[in-house]
Amino acid sequence: MLSVNLLLGVCLGYVILLFAVAFFVDRRSERRPAGWLHSPVVYTLSISVYCTSWTFYGAVGSAARNGLEFVTIYLGPTLVFVGWWWLLRKLVRIGRAHRVTSIADLISSRYGKSSSLAVLITLIAVIAVTPYIALQLQSVTRSYQVIAGDADAMTTAFWVAAGMALFTILFGTRNLDANERHHGVVAAIALEAIVKLLALIAVGVFVTYGIADGVADVFENVHPDTIRGTTDIFGPRWITLTFLSATAIICLPRQFQVTVVENVEERHLATASWLFPLYLFGMTIFIMPIALVGLQVMPTDANPDLFVLSIPLAHERHELALFAFLGGFSSATSMVIVAAIAVSTMVSNHIVMPMALRLLHGTHAVIGDVRNLLLISRRISIGIILCLGFLYFHASGGSDALAAIGLIAFVGVAQFLPSLLGGIFWRGATCTGALSGLVVGFALWAYTLFLPSFGGDVVFSTATLTQGPWGISLLRPQALLGLAGADPLVHAVIWSVGANALTFLIVSCLTQATNLERFQAAMFVNVFRASGGAPSTIATGSHDTEDLFILAQRILGSEPARKLFDELAEEQGTTGLPLASDAVFARLERELAGSIGAASAHAMVTRIAGRETVGMTDLIDIADETQQLIETSRQLSDKSAELEQTAQQLREVNERLRTLDAQKDEFLSQISHELRTPMTAIQSFSETLITTDDIAPNERERFVSIIHSESRRLTRLLDELLDISRLESGTMELQLAKIEPQAAIRQALDAMSTMPQVAGVDVRIDGPSDDVFVRANGDRIHQVLLNILSNAVKYNDSDTPEIAISTRRHGRHVVIDVRDNGGGVSRDEAAVIFEKFSRGSKSERGAGAGLGLPISRTIMRAMDGDLTVEFDPDGSSCFRLKLLAA
Amino acid sequence: MPDQDMTQTPGRRARDRAMAILLVGIALLMPPVAQVFLVDDHILGLPIPVLYIFVVWGALILGAVMISGPLKESEAGGSGAGGNGTPDPQNRPTGD
């Protein structure tokens, strides 16, 4: 048996070594901020803080119980590092550009530096991480008990917690580094990473080749179910666990701390992209052999979770057991230290500092000794977190329930994923969306997984767990809405992460981002384009650079503040204090953010600046606005095309109006001319009759008959005008009846028989038998035929005048062609003869007002027919009347 | 300032290759492909599922090693956006 004294001595020595390394590195990096300590290997080793005692001891236990399933916890991070390092690189770039101090800081900063979001994330982190810390305390305590026999668990755990708190406080809060980096701690973590890897490999080699006879022997008589575990190994649980571990490597506060915040150079990620998976590979390669051999050689009641330690002890390999103990101790301490630093930074930046700011609100510019306050609050936070971890361990009584807590914590921090990914890839994500998603996801996580994990009758009664609260089975925590049959973990992940992501998406789509949010969104999403770009600027108000200087001194310390302001003044080309410009504000805010978080820095600087809003002119610079401008200009050009089109239409309408106006003028002048001619005759003859007494009776009679005929002409003209206007305006309704066209033609010819010219005309009527009928108004068709036929007679200058009238049916219409041998009309005339007051070339003055044809056409059209001039191929023409067949 | 790495071909190509590795890795390690290898037999003394998972894992790491070269080149230009970006001489390979 190992002596307790030796164990304690070695432990003490190891801790002193860690202290020495951390101290040495801190000193060294103060003097020379580069060197081998900033190598990608150290960076990668620090990331391996992922492998806690849960891996060191627990993975073997998991392999003994569930076979190969334990691998998923390492496959997820492997996939992220080999295939999704550019996500990590984006996080690192954002972290650098915005001096991000924690995952809460990054998310809240992205969503408009929202302090409520920061507080919520901090609370979730504390709640998820506390049991995880308790788990580490438990593993150290148990491993100590294995070696030291029946040491009191609580006392051991208490001293472990106290020691870790001391170490964390000493090296995690020695100063407020502008970038929140802890070189000393990182170096100590890297050393621990090597120790735990070597310890696990040493035990593995001993077990495989010392106890068993090589790898083949280990696996020789293994039952397949031991590999497969109890359930379907490559099933939903496999997928869920891989997803969870991939999420954890991104979202766990301690992973964020080492991967993003402690990153010294972006390109270190390139090495970590393969070296970290290789580390995990090394950590897990012997897990299966240790578990399988342990199951064979250890008594059945032995706890598989401690095989790593108990197998060497059982085989009297004390030095190996001691080494294994140190490995487990390293995994536990490194996790606790980094987690405590990460979470305490969040607690002090997002909970303590805002509260202090609010308390000190009244004192303008004098913000108190913030620097000291910060250091104290961070130390107290570390103490509180380890205290909480210890209390949790105490409350759970070190039971086995803790073993499952690792995965429960993973699901808890997985709630950050939607807001985180949405924040850095999707500009539409809003603060309200992130808050809602987190609240929903957190609530469901607590309800479906965290609270039930305490077991029956602790938080939920057994009845609640099995039958649902108040007997409502739909609300059963582990079968929500009847989703039974799934593994509780899979069930919880589907509900919490799924609902979280959906809520986040939907609420983001429904809500509007503030200016600051949109600005930050553009800065985060396009971080590679806006590399080194200025973070949000604050419109300058009435303020004093002195206030800013005092603020900087309080937080950064006098010397760094003096340096910063000298630098700023130099940039402006002035001496003494720089002028308070947007650039100064932005730079100061960024520097302060490195110490106290973006939300607090923003709150402090804006208080001095006196204004909270981001000026619109600043926003124009960013891509978001540029895009909007492009959109606006596109809309403008659309609008201008539309306007152009409207203008074109207006021009056309205007042109038509002008033509119509001219036509109207012409019409009026023609009308007055037409009216004037008979009026003049009537006037002059009647004047002669009145003024002259001695007029011969025959002369008088002639004058009176002229007056009579002229007034008749006048009346006819007015009748025609009235007709045409009524027909055109549509106020005259024509009663249509079934009419025989041949009869109408004969009637018209009869009416013309009194005309002197008709005497010698040869009229031919061709056409079908009498059974052709048209729909027309009898009086009106008579009028039209009379007009056309009389024209044919009147303007016929042939010696042997002939008129041919043919009627035929053409589809739905009946067509009447009136053809004469008098030369017809020319094509030029055909274009105008239907215009009012136009006369054919053959008509002489006074023969008519030129309204006959326009009226005829209008009548025909009013009867749904038409009147046109048709030309034969030989050039001869005819008038064609078209009417609907009845 | 124009985009420093994303427009550079090596960076983008490395990213695309990483994406390919990620998708291949997911396809191989998740059901249904993984279920194909769930057979109760041994190769070189190792159960096939165990061997399969670790071989794929190793292959993924090898793939990552191969693309990390161009990635590092592209990152050399992009780093130092605000830190004390003294370039590290070289990356030391690990002992194990």
Contacts between the chains, C-beta under 8 A, distances in Angstrom:
chain1	res1	chain2	res2	distance
A	33	B	84	5.0
A	33	B	86	7.5
A	34	B	84	7.0
A	34	B	86	4.3
A	34	B	88	7.6
A	36	B	92	7.9
A	38	B	86	7.8
A	38	B	88	6.1
A	39	B	88	5.6
A	39	B	91	6.8
A	39	B	92	6.2
A	40	B	88	7.0
A	40	B	91	4.9
A	41	B	91	7.1
A	41	B	92	5.6
A	41	B	94	6.1
A	68	B	49	6.0
A	68	B	50	6.2
A	68	B	53	6.5
A	71	B	53	5.7
A	71	B	57	7.9
A	75	B	29	5.7
A	75	B	53	7.7
A	75	B	57	7.0
A	78	B	25	7.6
A	78	B	57	6.3
A	78	B	60	6.2
A	78	B	61	7.5
A	79	B	22	6.0
A	79	B	25	5.1
A	79	B	26	6.5
A	79	B	29	7.5
A	79	B	60	7.4
A	81	B	64	7.1
A	82	B	18	7.0
A	82	B	21	5.4
A	82	B	22	7.0
A	82	B	25	6.7
A	82	B	60	4.9
A	82	B	61	6.7
A	82	B	63	6.4
A	82	B	64	3.8
A	83	B	18	5.0
A	83	B	19	6.5
A	83	B	21	4.7
A	83	B	22	2.4
A	83	B	23	7.5
A	83	B	25	6.0
A	83	B	60	7.8
A	83	B	64	7.9
A	84	B	18	7.1
A	84	B	22	5.8
A	85	B	18	6.3
A	85	B	71	7.7
A	86	B	15	5.1
A	86	B	18	6.5
A	89	B	75	7.5
A	93	B	78	7.7
A	93	B	81	6.5
A	96	B	81	5.1
A	96	B	82	4.8
A	96	B	83	6.0
A	97	B	81	6.0
A	97	B	82	6.3
A	99	B	82	7.8
A	179	B	83	7.0
A	197	B	96	7.4
A	201	B	96	7.5
A	214	B	45	7.5
A	215	B	44	7.9
A	215	B	45	5.6
A	215	B	46	6.5
A	216	B	42	7.8
A	216	B	44	7.3
A	216	B	45	2.6
A	216	B	46	7.6
A	217	B	45	7.6
A	219	B	42	6.6
A	219	B	45	5.9
A	219	B	46	5.7
A	219	B	47	5.6
A	219	B	50	7.4
A	220	B	45	7.1
A	222	B	47	6.8
A	224	B	40	4.2
A	224	B	47	7.3
A	227	B	47	5.1
A	227	B	49	5.8
A	227	B	50	6.2
A	228	B	38	7.2
A	228	B	49	7.5
A	233	B	38	6.8
A	233	B	49	7.2
A	234	B	30	7.4
A	234	B	31	4.4
A	234	B	34	4.3
A	234	B	35	4.8
A	234	B	38	6.2
A	235	B	31	6.7
A	238	B	30	7.3
A	238	B	31	6.9
A	238	B	34	7.5
A	239	B	30	5.8
A	239	B	31	7.1
A	242	B	29	7.0
A	242	B	30	7.1
A	264	B	83	6.3
A	264	B	84	7.5
A	265	B	79	5.2
A	265	B	80	7.4
A	265	B	83	6.7
A	265	B	85	6.3
A	265	B	87	7.6
A	265	B	88	6.7
A	266	B	75	5.4
A	266	B	78	6.2
A	266	B	79	4.0
A	266	B	80	7.9
A	266	B	81	7.5
A	267	B	71	7.9
A	267	B	72	5.4
A	267	B	75	3.7
A	267	B	76	6.0
A	267	B	78	8.0
A	267	B	79	5.2
A	268	B	88	7.8
A	269	B	75	7.4
A	270	B	68	4.6
A	270	B	71	4.4
A	270	B	72	4.2
A	270	B	75	5.8
A	271	B	68	6.6
A	271	B	72	7.5
A	271	B	91	4.9
A	273	B	18	7.6
A	273	B	64	5.0
A	273	B	67	8.0
A	273	B	68	5.4
A	273	B	71	7.2
A	274	B	61	5.4
A	274	B	64	3.7
A	274	B	65	4.5
A	274	B	68	5.6
A	275	B	94	6.4
A	277	B	57	7.4
A	277	B	60	6.7
A	277	B	61	4.9
A	277	B	64	6.5
A	278	B	61	5.3
A	278	B	94	7.4
A	281	B	54	7.6
A	281	B	57	5.9
A	281	B	58	6.8
A	281	B	61	6.4
A	282	B	96	6.2
A	285	B	54	7.2
A	288	B	50	6.2
A	528	B	3	5.4
A	528	B	4	7.2
A	528	B	5	6.4
A	528	B	6	4.8
A	528	B	78	7.6
A	529	B	2	7.7
A	529	B	3	4.8
A	529	B	6	7.4
A	530	B	1	8.0
A	531	B	1	5.8
A	531	B	3	7.3
A	531	B	4	5.8
A	531	B	78	7.1
A	531	B	81	5.6
A	532	B	1	6.6
A	532	B	81	5.0
A	532	B	82	6.6
A	533	B	1	7.7
